Amino acid sequence: MSAADESESAKDLIASSLVWDNHGCMPLRPFDEAFLPRLELYRESGVDVAMLNIGFGEQGIEEHVRMLAHFRRWIRVHDDRFVLIETTADIDLARATGRLAIGFDMEGANGIADQPSLISLYYDLGVRWMLMAYNGSNRIGGGCQDDEDLGLSAYGREVLDEMARVGMVACCSHTGYRTAREVLEYSHRPVIFSHSNPRALSDHPRNIPDELILSCARTEGVVCLNGIGNFLGHNDTSTENYFRHVDHVVQLVGAGHVGIGLDYVFDTAELDDYLAQMRHMFPPELGYELEGGFRCVSPAQIEPLVELQLKAGYSKEDIRSILGGNLLRVANTVWR
């Protein structure tokens, strides 16, 4: 097969497949719409579903609700191009009408504070997965950069029960290994790592060991590969390096438990501000001051990723699963 034929096959495969990027980062400024038109990058790249972050880390209830209101209003105003996700039927509708389906996620549980009843409110407003912790510990459990992870708390189990009841997916990215292990053991629903990479390939505490990847697969969950240069290793965001991480997980647990969660940052200047202001959360000694500047894999690299998968002998069925089929399976299992 020639390179031109491979490229055409990749395009055709993307066009005929559900393509789902499980984590993207628009600016978290509730009065600033300047970046929102750039959501078109997803559609231009063949993406059908994008999950947008509405808050992270130490941000509280007000910040999360403000961002939800901001995103939802803008998307509703531009419903000729975008569809807000309520059920998986909305994903089908978006694909059939050439629009981008958008849902939301929360990075850490500070957005619910001490009130689990907020989970159903967030779900009703389109939030479909939530992290247990974000780098550091909270009421639920430990973060991946804690010196000591004390594990899943009693409150954390209460939160997981409520998430399962309302249909919100539990995510263990950014979470401490002990807490993640206990979440995977406790949950009776598929658990995801929404944007995490194998530590076997890049030794960073934000990445996850093979034992957690295996445990995630046993829940019928999905590990979505992150596109941040610091976690891919050596700030290398080439498609070849990203594919290396994808392939490691595929070889470990099979294509049925792998997805895409690029963590693409639309406003890197905002991220630079976070890195400078939140050194306790992003310590320079863990590589958050990146030589050559911050880099991340773009949704535009999905097509060359598929080309590499085809060259490596992946079946079209496996590629479709990785592009979005696996996340749709989790949604059909967990969402209400």
N, C-alpha and C positions, 0 to 999 in steps of 0.2 A: 504493500500500500504506500503510495507517495505521500509526502508531507501535505500536499494540497488536499488529497483524498482524506487524510486523517483530520485536517482542520475542518473540512466539510462535514465529516462524520460527527465531530465534536459539536459543531453548530446544530446539526440535525438532532443529535441526541439531547442537547440542552433544550431545544425548541419543543421536543415531544415529551419532556420529563418535567415533573414538579421539581423546582429548584428553590431551596429554602435556606436562607442565611439566618442562623438562630441568634445572632447578637450583633447589633450595630449601635454606634454611639453618635447621636446628634448632640449639638451643644445643649447643656442643661440650663438654659436661660429662658424663663417663661414669657418674656416680652420681646424676644428676638426671633423673627421669622426668616432672617437673611439666608440661613443655610438650608432651610427645609426644601426649597426647590431642588436641591442636590440629591434628594431621594431618587431622582430620575436615574442616577447611576445604577441603581439596582435593576430597574427595568431595562436599561440599555445593556446590562450584562446578562440578561436572561433570567434574572431572579424573579420568582413568583411570590415569595413570602419573605418578609423581613421583620424581625423582632427588634424593637428599639428599646434601649435602656431609658428608664424614667428617673433613676436615682441610684446612688451607690454609697457604700461605706457609712459614714456618720451622718449623712443627710437624713432628716426626719420626715414625719408625716406631711407637714405643710409643703416641703420641697417636692415630695413625690406627687401629691395631689395637684399642685400647681402645674407640674410638667405634663401630667396626664391631661389636664384641661387644655393646656396649650397645644399639645400634639393632636388631641381629638378634634378640637375646633378646626384647626388648619386642614386636617385630612378630610373632614366633612365638607368644608368649603370647596375642596378640590376633588370631589368624588367622581369627577370624570376620569381621574388618573389613579385613584387610590380607593381601597375598600378597608374599612375597619373590621377586624376579625371578631366575630362572636362565636361562630361554630365552624367546623371544617367545610360546611357548605359554602361559606363565604370565600374560602380559598378556591373552590371550584368556580364560583361566580367570577372572581377576579381573573382567573386564567381564561375563562370563556369570553370575557369582555376586554382582555388586553390590559388589565389594570394590576397594580401591585397591592397585595394583601398585607396589611400591617397589624401586628400585635405588639405587646409590650412585655418588658421584664423588669425585675427589681434585683439589684446587686447587693444582697444582704438584707437582713430582716429588720433593720432600724426603721424602715418605713411603716412597720406595724407596731413598733415600740412594745408595750406590754398588753396590747389589745388584739388578740387573735381574730376577733369579729371583723376587723378591717380586711382580712383576707378575702372574704366574700365580696366586699365593696370593690376592692381592686380587681377581682376576677370579673365582676359585672362591667368594669370599665376597660377590660381588654387585656389585663395582665395574665400571662399564661405560664410563666415560671418565675421562681424566686430562689436566689441563693440563700444558703444557710448562714454564711458569714462572708465578710469581705476583708481578707488579709489578717485582720485581728479578731479577737473574741468579742462575742456579744451575748445576749440572753440565751441564745439557742445553743451555742457551742464555740469551738475554737476556730481561729483563722489559720491559713496556711503559713503565715509568717510569725506566728506566736512562738515564743521560746518553749512554752508548755501548753499543750492542748488537753484540756480536762474532759473532752468528750461531749456527747449530746446530753443536754440538760433535760430535766422533767418538763420544763416549759417548751423545749424544743420538740419533745414528743407530742405535746399538746398541739403545737403549731403544725407538725406533720399530719396529725389526725385531721385537723381542720382543712389543710390543703387538699388532702385526699377526698374529703367530703365535698368540697366545692369544685374540685377538678383542676386545681393548680399543680403543675409539675414541680417536684423538688429537684434542686440543682446543687451540686457540690463543688463547682468551680470556686476558687478562692478560699475554700474551706480546709481546715486542718485535717490531717490524715486520719487521726483517731475519730474525730467527729464525723468525717465522711464515711468511714468504715461502719460506724454505728448507725448512721442514717441509712446506709445500704442494707444493713441487717434488719433494721426496724421496719422499713417501708414495705408495704404490700403492693405497691404500684411501681411501674418503671421509674427509675431515677436517672437523671442526665448529668453529664458534665457539659455545660452549654458552650464553654470556650476554654478548653484545657488541652495541653500537649503532653506527650510522654516524657517523663523525667529521664528515661533510659537514653534519650537522644540529646537532651539539653538539661544540665543539672541546675535547676532553679526550683525553689520551693513552691512557686506558682504552678509548676508542672506536676504531673501525678505519676506515681509508680505503677508498674504493670499490675500489681496485685489489686489496685483500685479499679483499673480498667477491666480486669477480669470480673471483679465483683459487680461492677456496673452492668456488664453484659448479662450476668446471672439474674439481674432484676428485669431483663428484657429492655434495658435502657440503652442510651446512645451517648457516645463520646464525640463531641463536636470539636474539631481542631481549630485552634486559635491562630490568628495571622500576625501577632505582634512580634517584631524582630527580637526583642529581649528574650522571649520565651522559645522562639524557634532556634535561637542560638546565633551568636556573633552578629546580631542585627541583620541577619540574612533573610530577606523577605522574597527571595526568588521563588518562582513557582516550583522549581526543582526541590528546594529545601522544604517547602510546604508539603509537597507530595511525599517526601521522605517521612514526615510525621504521620500523614494519612496512612501510608503503606505500613508503617510499624504497627498501628492499631488494627488495620485490616488483617495483617499476618497473625496478630495475637488473638483476636476474638472474632474475626470474620467481618465481611462487608455489611452484614445485617445490624451492626452496632456502631456504625461510624456516620458522622454527619459534618456539616460545615457551620462554624460559628466564628466568623472572621474577626469580630471585635473591631471592625473598621471605624476609625476615628475621623469624623468629617472636619472637625476644627482642632488641628494639632496645637494651635496657640493656646486654646483653653486647657488642653492637656498639659502643656508646658507649665501653665500657671498652677495646676493641681500638683504637679511633681515638685515645684518649688515651694509651695505653701504647706504641703502635707508630707514632709519628709519622714514622719513617724509611720506613715502608711506606705510610702514609696522610698525606702532608704537607698541612698546612692550606692552603698556597698553591695546591694543586690542588683546593680546594673541598670537602675532607672535613669541614670544620666548617660544616655547612649551616645557613643562616639559616632559622629556623622549625622546626628539628629534622629528624631523619632521616625520609625518606619513601620508600616503595616501592609499586609497583603490586601489588595483591592478586590472588590467583587469582579472587576474586569479581568482578573486572573482565573476566573472559574473555567472559561473556555480552554486556556492552555493547560489547566489542571486536568480536564477531561482528556485532552490530547495525550498527556503523559499516562493517564490511566489506561487508555486504549493501547498505547505502545507497550505498556507493561503486561498486557494480556488480560486486563479486567474484562469481565463479561458486561454487556450492556445492562443486564438485569442488576448486577452489583453496582454499577455506576449510578443507575437510577435510584437505588436504595440510598446510596451515600448522598446524592444530590438533594434528596428530600423525602424519599419514601419511608425511611426509618423514622424521621420526626413525625410524619403523618401517622404512622402506626402508633407512636406514643400518644399523639393527640387523640386519636380515636379510642385509645384505651383509658386515658386519664381525664380528658376534658369532659365537662357535663353539658 
